[in-house]
Amino acid sequence: MITAVIPAFNEEKTVAQVVEGARRYVTEVIVIDDGSEDTTSEKAVLAGAKVIRIPRNMGKAHALSIGLMTAALNGSNVVVCLDADGQHDPNDIPKVVKPIIENRADMVIGSRFLDAHAKGLIPSYRRFGQGVLTLATNLGSSVKITDSQSGYRAFRREVIAGFDYSTPQGMEIESSMVRSAVRRGIRIEEVPIVAKYEGLDTSTLTPSSHGMSVLGSVLKSVRSEHPLLYFGVTGMVMAVIGVILGIYSIEQYISVKTLPFGPTLMAVMLTALGVLFILVGLILNAISAMVIEGRARHGNNN
C-alpha cells in the first residue's frame, strides 16, 4: 500500500490537480490542510483525497508529522510526500518510491540537482540559497545529499516514527529529517526530479526568510551534534587571524620600535578566544560522545 501525503496551506488553485495526479499512482491520498483560509479542503475532497484539517496554521513540520503518522497507522508500506502548490509533478511518484519498493533505500529524496536540465530550471537566487543550505546540512555528515531542501520524498513505514517532529518549527523539517536519517543509519537514495517554478508562488515565506530560518536551525543542530566542528572551526579561524595580526604587530615593532595598539590588542584577544573555542569544542565533543554511547548502551539493554 502506497499513500501520498500532501501538506497544504491556502492552495485552492492547485491542490485538486496535485491530488488527481497522485491518485493515479497511490492507494490513498491524504491532504493535511494546515489552517487554510480558502477552499483548499473542499477542493481536495472533491478531487478524491482524505482531508485532515488543522484548525489553525501550525507549520509544515506539524502538518507533515500528522500526515506521515496517519499513513503509517493506516498500514501504508510506503509514504510519498509532495507539495500542494504544483511544484512537484505527481508523475514522478513511481520514480521516487521505486528504491524503497526494490529494497534499496528506506528514505528517498527527489533531487532537483541530479539532472542538468532540471537544475537549469531553478531560479539562480534559489539555486544559490539551496546550495548553501545543503552544504550546511551536510556539515559533519558521512552522507552527502545534493538537495537537502526538497520536499518530494518517500519513506518506508518502519522509519517514520523515529523522526523528531517537535524540533523543527516549520520549513526546517527537510534538513532535520536528513540529519536524523544519517544519525540513525537509514539508507538514503536520491532520484532526479524536475520542479516547476514559473508562475507558481512556491512558498508561504520569502526565499530569504525561509533560507535564514533553515540555516539557523541547521547551525544549531551542528553546534549540538558536532561541537568540535562548530567551535573548532570558529576557534581555528579566530586563532589564525590573531596570529596574522600578531605577526604584523611584531613586524611593526621591529621596523618602527613601536607596537600598534589596535592590531596588538586584537591579536591577543582573537588568539586567546580561538584557543578557548577549540578547548570548548574538545570538551563538548567528549561529552557528546559519552551521551551517544550511553544512549546506545541503553538501547541495547532494552
Summary of the structure (lengths in Angstrom):
residues: 302
radius of gyration: 23.6
end to end distance: 30.8
largest distance: 84.1
contacts: 1009
relative contact order: 0.11
helix: 55%
strand: 13%
